Amino acid sequence: MWKIYSKIAWRNLKKGKRVALINIFGLTLGITAAFLLFTVVSYELSYDNFQSNSDQIYRVVTQDEYSDGMSYTPGVSPPMPEALKADLSGIEAIVPVVNSSVFVTLDEAVTGSGENNFVIEDAFFTTADYPSLFDVEVLAGNLNSLNDPGQVALTETEAKKLFGTWENAFGKPLLLSKRIEASVGAIVADLPDNSNFRFDMLVSYKTMESNEEIFDTYFDEWGSFGSNFQVYLKLPEVGNPAQINQQLQAFADKNYKDRGTSKKSFFLQPMNDIHFDTRFDPISGEMIRKATIYTLALIGVFILLMASINFVNLSTAQAIGKSKEVGIRKVMGGSRGQVVFQSFGETFMVVFISATISTLAATILLPYLSKVAEVPETIQLITPTFLLFSVAIVLGVTLLSGLYPALILSGFQPIQALKNKIQVAQIGGVSLRRSLVVLQFVIAQVLMIATVIAVKQMTEIQNADLGFSKEAVYYFDLPSDEPRDGRLDVLKQRLEANSQIKSVSISSDVPSSNNNWASNFWFDDKREDVPFMASLKYGDADYFDNYGLQFAAGTGFSESDTLKEAVINETMAKRLNVANPEDAVGKRITIGGGEPWMRITGVVKDFAQNSLREEVKPFIIATERESYYVMGMKLDSSAGQQTLASIEEEFKNIYPDAIYSGEFLDETIANFYRRENQLSLVYKVFAVLSIVISSIGLYGLISFLVGQKLKEIGIRKVLGASISQITFLLSKEFIYLVLIACVIALPLGYYLTDQWLQNFSYKTTVPVGLYVLVMLVSLLITAATVGFRAVKAALDNPVDSLADE
């Protein structure tokens, strides 16, 4: 029986090759898209799922409530881990984790090479309790060594990088920050890419505790909060997070009541939320909004739905052609169930062929997936989860695409079928198919609107006036473990002597960065905290000219190594209720509360300190040599690779043992919006895909209508109707369908894109012309697709359609 059904199904597919190929092409597009999007979504949702204790692990996070809103940080103050151990009950383990880059020096006698200085970007300072929370595979040694100062554990990759092979690394000495003697007490396996806890090295927590000045971390400073200083808890399997949150609130009341200008509180963040909660950065790795994941999944569902709609339209368009076959089968004793089974068999064969081709296509496209999503280039397509998803897709699409055509075909009356008397009403009419086409165009138009707005938003962000000059600005990091001595001035003078360099400045960071340093402050000689925090940057006297910052009032400050004078931004002046920027010049301000008081020399116009997702913050810029970590310079338009090489050479002459790392400011800023640019590219790809699939759907419906109106078309032609009149007759109702789709899609598209734009403080405007453009494009696509089939029908010989009358 199965063999017979398979042969019949294959025969029918070969008989209707054109329709079969169109069906396979449409389904292949939809299933390939679904496979690729499933790979991205499943990867994002898999973050840290390999951790065996993930349901029991929580991060303690900080919330500050100000009079004008909330502020969040994933970090705590250095004294808190020990204090929490004393104050919290019902906890299995409390583990501090501090992420920092560390300069490592190896003994040349050990490595046997001249390359002995390295920067390890992600070093976790933690305790020997770390593996009681997080899964770590130890290849050599023991992580109990983290109980002792000067002990480190290297990942396999980092050990190979430093010592050639990881076997050679175990037990070897090394120097941290050029002053701390340490040794490799363990080698651990690399963590998977889908983890927000990827590290290159674990360093014993006691190493940081016993070297506070070197790491600029002081374990008696309750008011110091850094996003990289985090603490994690492990609750029992029957633990109660709500109860721990109550204890944390009591802890905050005990230690932070009436301290500072905010109401501080702490609460638990589940480990499974770390990858998705945009309020708190992960300690390492990437994060993604859950809304983005839902958007990707929804696009996949919509594209698959559109492909299934096409199959329904084309299959029902073929139904009349199969009426005699169904009639004969029923006259010969075939049951309705057998007809349904045969119809589903044909659908399954088409879907299975499409899924097979889609798997091959997805495999070919997989290396390019990292261009539109944050997935590793080595990501695998064929996994047990993917195979289950593939089976579900084949069965689901078969049911979705095959149910309606199967019910229609099996419902034919044999006498009418054999006499070719099947009418439109007997195959469900065209109202359902029209509704499906409207749905297709709603989806296509929403994606088109999203694409245009996303591209417009990102284009305007890239071209936005940030309040400073980002073009031809090059900068490099200064070695954090070197003293801020006269070498900084020597390096600056040598770079200024280069004719290809217009200006040079030393600062804490460039104008727009991920830096979020902030502090309480006093203003206008009043010895009380202002009720909001001030964001901070430190720079020399050349900072403003070098980066093209402009003043609303006053001027920049004079050169100084310490806090002496300051510049504020316009937002700060407004928040301080200063009527005019000029009125702020000459007043005094102090950071942190206490000496020294600094005279305000100017008010700089607002500029984007972070990405344009964030609002401009009240700002203080001052001089403090000890806080300078970046040297930036404005290059001449004629500067090239030779200039960059000479900059690196000067750096190496001054800091021969340091690691050099330079980049252009515009590239750094562009990296802020990497996720958004990827998402806009996804919209572009799937908007085009939806248009292609919609066109196939239109072709299916017009084919169905032409099949039902062959005699009407023949009669009209015999009576003298022109080709244009017949084409208009067949095309006009599709214009109505597209217009109906526009009425639904335009407000829906506006709402969805408006929600996305809420992620930015700087938002593009959406002109009415954009919606008109989308509507016109949809109408043009409709005219091209429907017109092609309608003209062909109008050109057919009327004798052929009237021959059996």
Number of C-alpha atoms within 10 A of each C-alpha: 6 9 8 10 16 15 13 15 21 15 13 14 18 13 11 12 12 11 18 20 15 18 26 23 18 27 32 25 22 27 31 25 23 26 24 21 22 20 22 23 19 15 17 22 16 14 23 24 14 14 15 12 18 17 15 19 22 23 23 21 21 23 18 15 15 15 10 8 9 12 14 18 20 24 24 23 21 24 15 19 21 13 12 17 14 9 11 16 12 14 16 14 16 25 23 22 23 23 22 16 15 22 21 20 23 22 16 12 9 14 16 11 11 10 13 18 19 17 17 15 14 20 23 29 23 24 22 18 16 22 14 14 22 17 15 16 13 18 15 20 15 14 23 16 20 25 17 16 20 24 25 30 30 27 24 22 16 22 22 15 13 21 19 13 14 22 14 14 26 21 18 15 19 22 18 23 19 17 12 15 15 20 20 23 25 25 28 24 16 17 19 12 16 21 20 20 18 19 21 20 26 29 32 25 24 17 23 21 16 14 15 12 10 16 16 9 17 17 17 11 12 15 14 16 19 17 21 19 23 27 23 22 24 22 22 16 10 8 14 12 19 11 11 18 18 14 18 20 14 17 19 17 16 10 13 16 14 11 12 20 18 21 17 22 20 24 20 18 21 18 22 18 16 23 24 21 16 14 13 19 20 22 23 15 15 16 20 16 13 16 11 16 18 12 14 20 17 14 22 22 17 20 28 25 22 27 29 28 26 30 31 26 29 26 27 27 25 19 19 24 15 16 23 21 15 24 22 15 16 20 14 10 9 13 13 18 12 15 19 20 16 20 23 22 21 24 29 20 18 24 27 22 15 24 24 16 19 24 19 13 18 21 17 10 12 19 15 12 18 15 15 19 20 18 18 14 12 10 15 13 18 12 10 9 12 16 12 10 15 21 13 12 19 22 15 14 23 22 16 17 25 25 16 19 26 26 18 17 25 22 15 22 17 21 15 14 21 17 11 15 14 21 13 15 8 14 19 15 13 17 9 11 23 17 14 23 26 24 23 27 30 24 26 28 28 24 26 27 27 22 23 20 25 23 19 17 22 18 13 15 20 15 9 12 12 19 18 20 17 21 14 16 23 22 22 21 19 23 20 19 15 13 11 17 10 8 13 18 12 13 19 19 12 12 20 16 11 14 12 18 21 16 22 24 23 28 27 25 21 27 25 21 15 14 15 15 14 19 18 19 23 20 18 16 12 13 12 14 17 17 17 21 23 23 20 20 24 24 29 23 18 18 25 21 16 20 22 15 18 17 19 15 20 18 16 26 23 13 14 15 14 14 19 19 24 27 29 28 23 26 19 24 21 14 13 16 10 13 10 14 22 15 14 26 20 16 16 19 26 26 22 16 19 12 10 15 20 21 20 26 22 26 30 27 17 22 21 19 24 19 21 22 17 13 13 19 22 21 23 24 27 27 27 19 21 15 18 23 19 19 23 25 24 22 22 15 11 8 13 11 8 10 17 15 11 13 21 15 14 16 21 15 10 13 17 12 16 20 15 17 11 16 14 16 23 16 13 15 18 14 13 17 17 14 17 18 21 16 20 21 18 19 25 19 15 21 24 15 19 27 22 17 27 30 23 24 30 28 23 29 26 24 21 22 17 20 18 16 16 18 19 15 27 23 16 16 20 14 9 10 14 14 18 13 14 20 21 15 12 22 20 12 12 20 16 13 19 25 19 16 24 25 12 18 27 19 12 17 22 16 12 13 19 16 10 15 18 11 12 15 13 17 18 17 11 16 9 8 9 14 21 13 14 20 22 15 15 23 19 14 18 23 16 12 19 26 20 14 19 25 17 12 23 23 14 15 13 19 13 11 17 15 9 7 5
